[in-house]
């Protein structure tokens, strides 16, 4: 037993001593180098002998095909031409239509503009209850008018109701005579359905309209439009025309304006 233990101790000591034995390395001996065989280089994947087409990456702003480009350019060109035409039409001197009247002319300017194109410039001055002297008094609005413009006068109801029809006729005649450089449309006096048909005022209306035609027929630049006297064409109170009849009278004014300006063009040619 004792011998076995000693043998075991000696084996362990021998193993411990073997761990302390220094390992010698021959430093003076030159290291052995291996020769590298020169081989043909391989083409790397990044090298290209021919032209290289880079991949195309599409973003959200894709270019239009050539045919669509042509359509867009033509549409843009047409829009530009249209804008130029509209600008020229507005810059060009337009025909002026000035409407002067009492309460019977209310709303006529907007209706006339609705029935004409943008080559006409409409101005309206309404003075409810005014006589003809007050209606035709603003001479500044008609000072620069030419043969391409038109003035519409609609009044006389107050003058006739106050037995001043002769004064009204004189005012109209003087106004037309002073506007020989432009065109004038005079509306006849409307019938008074708020009064009896055989009243003195209605008899004066008939006489006034007859004298108006006689005195203004000597002026070549003047046209008279007769106002219809039928009762069903007026409102319930009988003094003013209803909306349908007023629209009909506006169409008469528009047709007369076109006829007068067309006649002037033919004379100039």
Protein Blocks (a to p, Z undefined) as FASTA:
>chain_A
ZZmmmmmmmmmmmmmmmmmpccdddfklccdddddddddddddfkbcfbdcdddddddfb
dcddfklmmmmmmmmmmmmmmmmmmmmmmmpccddddddddfklgoklmmmmmmpcfkbc
cdddddehiafklmmmmmmlmmmgcfkbccdddehjlmmmnopmmmmmmmmmmmmmmmmm
bccddddddddfkbcfkbmklmmmmmmmmmmmmmmmmpmkbccddddfbfklpcfkomac
cfklmmmmmmmmmmmmmmmmmmmmmmmZZ
